[in-house]
Amino acid sequence: RKNTKRVPSFRKLLRTSQIKLDNKLKNKQYKQKSAAKKYRKEQKKLREAVRDAISRKPFPLEECKKKQVAKKWEEKEEEDALPLDMMDEDDLKLMEDLAQKASFLTRDLSSNEPVHIKKRKHESVIEKYEKVPRRLQTEPEKELIHLLPIKDKSGIIPQAVEKPVLNVAHDEEEDTEDMDEAEDFNEEPLPVLTPEEMAAQRRQKLQERKMHIAALASAILSEPDSNIKKLKELRAMLMEQDPNVAVIVRKLVMVSLMEIFKDIAPSYKIRPLTEAEKATKVKKETQKLREFEEGLVSQYKFYLENLEQTIKDWKQRKLKKSNVISLKAYKGLAEVAVKCLCELLVALPHFNFHNNIIVLIVPLMNDPSKMISELCVEAVKKLFKQDKLGYASLGIVKVISGLVRGRNYDVRPEVLKVFLHLRIKEVELQKDSEDIAPKKKFMTYKEKRKNLSRMQRKWKKAEEKLERELLEAEASESKEKKLKLHTETLNIVFVTYFRILKKAQKSPLLPAVLEGLAKFAHLINVEFFDDLLIVLHSLIASGDLSYRESLHCILSAFHILSGQGDVLNIDPMKFYTHLYKTLFSLHAGGTNEDIGIVLQCLDVMFAKRRKQVSQQRALAFLKRLSILALHVLPNSSVGVLATNRVFMQTFPRMDLLLDNESQGSGIYLPELDEPEHCNAQNTALWELHLLQRHYHPTVQKFASHLIAGAPTEGSGALPLDLSQRSATELFETYCMKGMTFNPPVASVAPRKKDTFLQRDSFVDEELNKQLQQHIIETVAHKPLDFAKHLKVSSLA
């Protein structure tokens, strides 16, 4: 009959459910396991049978010495046993088969029990021992090596070979001879090297290690996919044991591995493969890429662990058992390890184990060693500046916040000052539902059928498909995601700042907190404005702050009020009064650097809040700033006069101070600390005439410009390079930190002395001859006699 069973088609296999396919696979695996188990059982039984056959030897049949005993045995046997010719053929065959087996010969013939009966439980140990045959050990038993048995028609034939006996005495003699030779060799004195030879030997070893490192590194960089295993060989050199070159070799290997990982690391994070992905068959190229990625991640992990262990050993002052490297050398190794970690932190923010590097680097920012802390701080600043999306910044800010709280706010101020380098300009703010712009949505199928024709629907479908592809192909992250990360980062920063303001107001971290609040105050939520302003004013009123810290408090308060705080009905008059009162604390000495913060405060207080500032207040500040410009450095004078220019152009009737006539009643009270009541309208800006004679040319230009009324056009107007810059920019431009004068002073050419040349002055030959003769006579002078001259002068 023809077999109608067909092989299932591919389409039919596709229709088969996954559960059925899994069950088939399980059944197949179960059958394979059971067959293997059965085979193992058979092999075990076979081995046991061979072992029993070898261990059990037949009992030797004692010859009957006495005939009487033999006769009795024969009589008894005749009575009990039947003759062979009376036995059936089957019984006879069975007896012959049993005779071939070893178990038949070794059993106790006196017992009537069958061959395979189970051992009785009540049988004693002594009876078992008595049944074992006695053997006289006249010769030492020879050890046997059991071989695989042979099976033929008659049964299983065990195979064994005697184990060859080694001549132990001869070997011992040889060992003793070798030991004597080794002792003789060790007793030979080592050659004593001179310092020059030791230095040459060290240079040679170091050169060999360098060449080996360079060869491995170049091989890895040329073909990373094929030579990824050489990373392990290079990393093994981090455990260099030669004490002469160990420190330098380990440093070179650390730096080499760091550069290699920076070059060969991909621009994405490598994730571990799932079990399903490992089980699937892939192409050779894909498998090669997987092996490369797996090897790269594992070696990178081991490398980071080595760097971490080096730093821990140095911090714990822990020496290894080998004592290859001293404690002093460990500090240099730790510094190189920190440099490598900082480079990897900045160069590979997207790669694996970046969070582990952050956890290592952030506590080292607070290290007592100034060099290591500066390295870590600079690395974090670089990362903040180049982090466009915000993933790495968020991770670092979280770790820093935990470090500050864990150390109970006992950290270096530089740790918090790194927050000033965050690239955060906007965050998600709480908005009403009306303010939120509706997102663009694609039309549904029903809306298309209702509003569009068939051709329009076709075009609309193609357009939507194209838009989706463009959105998928766009490499840059969405703005919403970026805002979300920035918001979370800034929330952690503000939580850290507020904790310090609340619990550690006398901490050295307070200046950094106030500086950070001044920078990010416009991003604070409106709910915290009232409480924050109260805290800032209480800090200023306490008098415990330095002048710079109080300026930061004022700047923070006005940043809050100039942003979302416009809607709040808060009068910041106390902050205006405090700044007006403390302006004369500035001078040309150490406080000259604080003028940059003062200029920022004036910009926020007057330029951005011009509608909330009265004329009396603006006149008072204009007069006091003009006085201040007389006793500060030139760059500060330029910044202050630029601020006065903004005052005169922003507020009306500021030209009152350019006139000598007083306006209104009263006289100007320069000592009064209230800007509203000092009668500044009754004075004049006579300081500008002094500033016109200033030694700095830019100060002269600004003073002349202000005397002319700060015009934007005409002869009194400033040049564009000065008029288009802010006061803070001008203050930094004309700074004299580098001990240079800006603009540079023109060098004056020295005047040449009048010299007479013979060929030009004396053309007459006779005159020249007389001159030469006179020169010769004066050169050949006689020695002076001072005593003779003294006598002559005294007589005269």
C-alpha positions, 0 to 999 in steps of 0.5 A: 500500500502506498504511503500517503503521509506527506511531509508538512509544508512550510505554510502548514508549519506556520499555522502550527501553534507555538505551544504544540511545537514546544510540546513536540520539542519537549517530548523529543528531548525527554525521549533522548534523555530516557534513552541515554539514561537506559544506556547508562544503566546497562553500562553500569550493570556491565561494569558491576558484573566485571568487577564481581567476576574479577573479585570472586575467585573459585574455591580450590577443591581439596583433594581427598587424602583419605579414601574413607572420606571419599567413599562416604562422600560418594555414598552420600552423593549417590543417595542425594543426586540422580544419575546423569542419564536419568536427567532431562536434556533441559536440566543438563543444559542448565547445569552446563550453563551454570558451570560456565558462570563464576557465580556458580563456582563461588557460591556456597554449595552446602546451602540449598538456597537458590542462586539469586536469593536476597541476603537475610537481614538477620545474618551476622557479620561473623558468619559473612566473614567466615564464608570468605575464603582464606588466602596466604599472602606469601607474595605481595599482591600485584596491582592490576589495571582493569581493561574493557572485558571481551564478550563471546558466545560463552559469556564475558571474559574479563581482561586485566594487566599487571601494573608495572612496578617503578624502581623507587630506590633508583628514582630517589637516588636520582632526586637526591642527585638533582637536589645536590646539584641544585644546592651546588648551583645555589651555593654559587655566588651571584654576580655583583653588578655596578650601579651603571650596569644595574641602570643599563639593565633596567633601561633594557627591561623597560625598553622591552616592556615598552615595545611589547605594550606598543606592539599589543596596542597597535595590533588591537587598534588595527583590527579590534574585532580579531585581536580583542583577546590581546586586551587580556594579555595587555591588562595582565601587565598591570600586575608586573612583578619586576620591582625595578620597572613595576611602577613605570610599566603599570602606569604605561599600561593604564594609560595605554588601555585608557587610550585603546578603550577611548578609540575602540569603544562604540558610540552606543551602550552594549546590552547583554544578550537574552537567552532567546538571542543566544539560542538563535542562529545568526550570521558569521559577521553577527556572531563575530560582532557579538564576541567582540562586544562581549570581550570588550565589555568584560575587559573594560569591566576588569580594567575599571576594577583594577583602577578602583583597587589601585585607588583603594590600596592607596587610600587604605595604605595597604601593601600587597604580599609581594611588596613589589611597590612601595607606599610612596609609589602607590600615590603616583599609581593612584594619581594615574588611575584617577586621571584615567578614570576622569578621561573615561568619564568625559570621553565615554559618557554613553558607554557601559559602567559610566555610573560606576565611574561617577560613583568612584569620581565624585567622592574623590572631589572631596579628597584631602589631596589637592591634585586629585580633587582638582582633577575630579572637579575639572572632569565633572565641569567638562562633562557638565559643559558637553552634556547636551541631553542631561543623562550624565549630569543627572547621575552626577548631581544625584551622587553629589547630593547623596555625598553632601547629605551623607557627610553632614554638609562637611565637604569642600565648597568646590564640590557644590560649585560645579553645579554652576557649570550645568547647562540648564536654561529652561525647565518644565513649569506648571502651566494651566491646561489652556496654556499647553499647546495641543499636540499635532495628531493624525486624522482618524479613518472616520475623519478622513472619510468624512472630510476628504475625497479619495485622492486627498485621502491618498495624498494624506496617507503618503504625507503622514507616512513620510512624517512618521519616517522623518520622526523615526529617523531624527537622531536628536532627542526630543525637547520634551525628554530634555526638559524632563531631565533638566527639571529632575536635575534642577530639583535635586540641586534646589533640594541640596541648596535648601537643606543647607540654607535650613540646617547649615547656615554657618557652613563654608558651603553657604557662599556656593549655595548663594551663588548657585541660587543667584544663577538658577533663581529664575527657574525656582517654582513660585511656591517657594518665593516668599519663604526664600526671600524671608530667608535671604533677608534674615541672612543679610540682617544677621550680619554673619555674612561676608560682603560677597555673600551678601551681594549673592543674597541680593542678586538671588532675591532680584533674580527671583523677583525679575522672573516669575516674581513679577506677579508677586506684590513684594517691595524689595526696598530693604535690598536696595537700601543694603546695596546703597549702604555698602557700595563704599565698602568697595575699593581698589584693593581686595574687594575690587573683584566684587564689583563684577557682582555689584554690576550684575545686581545693578543690572537686575535691580534697575534695567530689568525693573525700570518701572518699579524704580523711582526717580529719587532712587535712580539719582541717588545711585547715579551720584554714589556710583560716580563717587565710587568710580574715583577710587577703584581700578580702571576696569571697575571705573569703566564698568561703573561708568557704563552702568551710569550710561544705562541709568542716563539713557533709561530713566528720564531727567537724569541730566539734572545732575549735569547742571549746577542749579539745585532742584527743589528744597534741601541739600544733598546728604551723602552720608545718609543711607536712605536713597529715597531721602538723601536729596540727590537732585540737589547735587552735580556730577563734578566727579566726571570732570576729574575722570576726564583727566584719568590716566586710562584712555577708556575712562576718559572717553566714558567721562566725556560721553557722560558729560555730553549727556550720553548721546547715541549719535553725534560727536559725543557718542561712544565708538561701537566696540564700547557702546555695544558691550554690557558693563560686566563685559567691559569690566572683564575686558579691561581686567588687569589680572595678567599685569597688562595694560589694556589698551597697551601703552605705546613704546617710546623710541629712545633718542640716539646720541649725536656721534661724530664720524671721522670721515664725515666731520673731519675732511681735512687730512692735516686735521686728521693727522693731528687728531690721530697723534693726539689720540695716541699721546693720550692713550699712552698715559703715565701712571698717576702719583696721587701723593704728589698731587695731594701735596701740590693741592695742599700747598696751593 
